[in-house]
Amino acid sequence: MRATVAGTGSYLPGEPIGNDLIDSLVGPLPQEVAEDIAISSRHWIIDPATGSHHERNSELAAAAGRAALDDAGVDPADVDLLVLATATPEYPLPPTVNLVQDQLGIGTCATYELRSGGAGTVQALELVRLLIEAGTHRTALVIGSETTSPALAPIFLGVPSSKVRIRDRIPVYMFGDGAGAVVLRAEAGPAGGLVGGATGAIGPGRAPGIQVIGGGTHAPVHEQAAAKRLVTLKVDVVAAGHFAPALVAEAIGETLAASGAGADEIDVCVVPEGTSGWMREAMTEGAVERDEWTKITGEFVDSLSRRGALGCAGPLVCLDDAARAGQLRPGQRVLLVGIESSKWVHAGVLIDWQHPTSTEDLT
């Protein structure tokens, strides 16, 4: 059995939030920093003026999952495996995946939740591939969903924009909320579907590049409650910019090796941040040891500039955007990559794309 892509979907909350509004909230970025980030709009579940929530993580995830099921023509009752990746769950317990199961009306099935960042959904696809090939499951729904904006709100609510430090402005410009999903089905035959994948972490002994501090068990709850911010988002932008190209290179190299494929076989490489200025510069300058990505003659695609950094949701949102834009066609080899700076994790999966393209206008 092969795990084949039967449908994709995504969901973004509310209207796009442009950089002009972010500028009014936290002040502008230096031009070179803004150019490197290369994000012009994003979507949030919060009201930027008040911080109130319009939607929840599970609602975003369910909407994306519903879109993928509709695209695949699959009834929720047919799903026997549901996997959700997120770094921003609604509660420590119950798992958000089971809230999504309820909202989608999926009956008894196996459920898993991966607490991860940008690599989570790609890791999930590889796990699902192995389970489907083993004959354990036949229809799987994989979802990545993130709601980072609630952690951003304390940076600017009640704070004059001139008082927001540059290092605190950057995450507000970077992160968006959203969800992406893919339906995988077991199909007989030697061709098509997920070929193989690989994942790893290159961060032992290296400080985290992204941390969300608060609400966990790292410190007594009464001390956390007395802190200036209950939740603090820390981003080491310098470290992320330095190590992210290496993460992408490792993901590409390890995935190609695990799949027995050559870089020249890749038609499309879907990688969030793959078209960002700093990423392309690292590619052209040979700033990383592994050079498989420079040998890829196919197209690098993403939709980061219009969606913002979406963590676990990013790879599947970019995949859905590419599919609906007609950038993925049956017969192509598609390499999907996910990376995260939280503890320097990378993941990749190679797909022999067979799903018919349904081109739609992307807003």
N, C-alpha and C positions, 0 to 999 in steps of 0.2 A: 504493500500500500504506500502511496505517496500522499503527503500533506499538500493539497493544492489550494491556492487562493481563490475563494468563491465570491468574495465581495469585500469592499472597503467602505469606510464611512468616517466622518469627522463632525465635530460640533464646536462652535466658538460662541461664547456668550456675548450678548449685546452688540452694540455698534463698535466699529473700530475706534480706537483711541489714538489720535495722532500725536506727533512730537510737540505740537504747539501747546496742547493741554499739559503734557508732562513738563514742558518748560515752565508753564505757569505754576505748577505744583512744587517743583524742586529746583528750578533754575536750569540754565543751559549747560551743556557739556563742552569741553574744549573741542574744537573742530576735528582734530586728529582722532580723538577718542570716539566721537560720534560716527566718523567715517569707518573706523574699525568695527564698531558694533553693527552698523549698517542695518538698523531697524527703524522703520518709518511708522509702523502702527502695531497695535496689539489689542487684545480683548481682555477685559477683567470681569469678574463676578461682582466686584464691589462698585459702589457709587464713589467716584473719586472725591466728591465734595463732602460726604458724610462717613464713608467707610462701611455703610450698611451693605448687606449681602443680598443680591438679587437671585442667585442660584447657588446650588450646592455641588460639591464634587461628584456625588453619586448621580445627580441629575445630568451633569455634563456627560459622564460616562455612559449613562443609559441612553442619552440622545445619540451619541456616536455609535453605540452598539446597535441601536435600532436602525440607524442609517445603513450600517454594514449588513445587517440581516436583510433589510429590504433590497439592497443592491444584489445580494446573493440569492434572493428569492427563498430564504430559509425561514421556517417558522421557529419562534423561540422554543417551542416544545421539542424541537429536534436537537437542540444544543445539549450535549452531554459533558462538556468541559468548558468552564468559564474561568478565564485568567485575567486579573486586573493588576496593572503596575501603577504605583503612585508613590510620591514622596510627601503628599499632602492629604492624608486620609481625614475623613470627617471626625472620627473618634479613634483612640487606641484600640477599643473594642466596641461593637462588633466590627469585623473587617468590612471595609467599604464594598468589597466584591459581593458580599451577601446582600447589602442594601441594593446594589445594582441588579442582582438576581431577582429580588422582589419586584423592582420597578419594571423589569422587562417581562415579568411573568414566566420566567424559566422555572420549570419544575425541578425535581430532584436531579442533581448533577454534581460532578466533582468541581470544586472551586479552589482556586489558589490566589493569593495576593502577594505580589513582590514589592517590598519596600525598597525603592531604588530611585534613581534619577534618570538621566537621558538614555541609559543603556537598558533600562528595565524591560521595555516592550520587545526589544530585539532579543534579549535573553529569553523572554517568554515564548517567542516564536520558535526558538531552537528546542526548548523543553517540549512544546506541543508537537513539534515535528517528530521527536523521539517517541512520544506517547502514541501518536497516530501510526507511525511505522511499526510499533510493537503490537498494534491491534487493540490497544486498550480503549481508545476513543475513536469516534467517527466524525463528529462535528464539533468544532471548537470555536469559541468567540474570545479573541484577545483584545483587551482594551487598555489604553494608557490614558490617564486623566490627571490633570494638575490644576490646582487653584492656589497660586502663589501670591496673588494680589492682597489677601488679608494680612500677610506678613510684611507687605510693602507699606500698607496704610500708616502704621505708626511713624514711618520716616517723615511723612509730610503733613499729617493731620494736625492742625493747630500750630504748625511750625512755619515761620516766614521762609519763603523759598531761598532768600539770601543766607539763611542760617544753616541750610542743608549742605553738608560737606560733599565734595566731589565724589569721594569713594562711596557715599550713601546714595548719590544721585544715580550712579551707574546701574544698580539693580532695578531701579524704577523704570529706567529706559529699556532695560533688557527683557524683563520677564512678562509673559502673558499667561492667560488661562485658556484651557481648551482640552479637548479629548479627541482621540483617534481610535479607530477599531478596524479589525480585519477578521473575516470568517474563513476558517480553514476546514476543508472536508477531505475525508479519506477517499482516494480514487485509485482504482487498479491501473496498472500500466507502468512501464519503465521510465516514462518521460513526463516532464512538467512538474511544477510545484517546488517546494523547498528542497534544495539539494543538500545543504549542510550549513553549519554555522560554528562560531567559536566565540569565546568570551574570556576575559582575564582582567586582572588588576595589576597595575605597575606601580602602586603607591605604597608598599610597605616602608615604614620609616619616613614617609613624606606627609606633611601636614595637610589636612583637608583643604580643598580649594573652595568648597561651598559648605556652609554649616547653617542649619536651622536649629537654634538653641531656644529651648523653652517647651514646657509641657511634657517633658520626658522624666526619666528617673536619674538624671545626672546630678541633681541637687535636691535638697529637701523642698517639698512643695511650698512650705510657708516662706522659704527664702526666695523662690521663684516668684511667688505672688507679690513680694515686696520690691521686686526689681523694677527699674525704670520702664522696661518693656517686658511683657510676659513672653513674647516671641521676638527673637532677633535673627535677622537674616544676614549672614556674613559671606561676602564673596571676595576671594582673592583674585582680582582681575588680572594682575600681572602673572601670577602662576598659571591661571587658566589659559591665558594667551600663549604662554611658553610651552605648556605640556599638551594642550589639546591637539595640535598637529601630530604629535607623537602617538596620541591615543588613536586618532583616525588611521594613521599608518599601521599601527599594530592590529587594529580591527580588520583592515583590508587584508594585510598579509596573512594573519592567522586564519581568516575565513577562507581565503583562496586556497591555502594549504590544506585545510580540513576538507574542502570540497573537491580537491584535485583539479582546480581550475586555474587558468592563466589570466593575468591582468588584461591581456589583449582580447579575452573573451567577453569582457563586461561591456554591455551596451549602455547601461544607465547606472550611475551610482547615486543613490538617494541618501544624503547625509545632512542633517541639520547643521547649519553653519558652513556647509561645503562651498558656498559661493561667497562667504564673507571675505573681506579684504585681507585680514590677517591670515586667514587659512590659505587663501590662494598665494599670498606672498611667501608663506612657508614652503608651499609646494614648489614654486618656481626657484626659490633660493636653495633648495635641498637642505632645509634646516633640520631634518630628521634622518635617523640612520636608515630606516627601511624606505625603499623607494618604489614599492609596488604601485602606489597611487599615481606616480608620475608616468607609469607605463600604461595606465588605463586610457585608451583612446576614445572611450565612450563619453557620454555627457554627465557632468555632475549637476544635480538638481536639488533644490530645496525651496521652501517658501518662508524662510526665517524673517525676511525683511517685512513681510505683511502680517506675520503671526506672533513674532517675538519668540524668545526662548521658552519652550514648553515642556522641558523636562521629559518625563516618561511619554507624554503625548506627542512630543516632537516628531520622532521617526514615523509614526503612523499617520499623523496629520500631513506630513510632507508626502508620504506615500499616496494618500488619498488625493491630495492636491495634484500630484503628478499624473495619477491615473485619470482624473477628470479633465485635466488639461491636455490629454492625448499624448503625454510624454512617455507613457508605457504602452507597448503594443505586444500582442501575442507573438511568441517566438523569441522575444528579447531575453537576455540574461540581465537580471536586476540585482545589484548588490545594495542591501539596506544596512546602514551603519548607525549605531547609537553610541554616544560617549557621555560620560559625566565626570565632572571635576570634584564631586563630593569626596571621593577617595580614589579617583583616577581609574575608573572602570571603563572598559571598552567591550563592544559586542558587535557582531556582524552576522548576517545570514544571506546566503545566495539563493535567489529564486529564479527558476525558469518560468517566466511570466506567460500565463495562458488566459488570464481573465480578459474578456472583451472590454474594450475601452468604451466608457460612457461619458463623452465630453460634455462638460457643463461650464457655464461662465463662473469663474471664481471671483468673489468679491473680497 
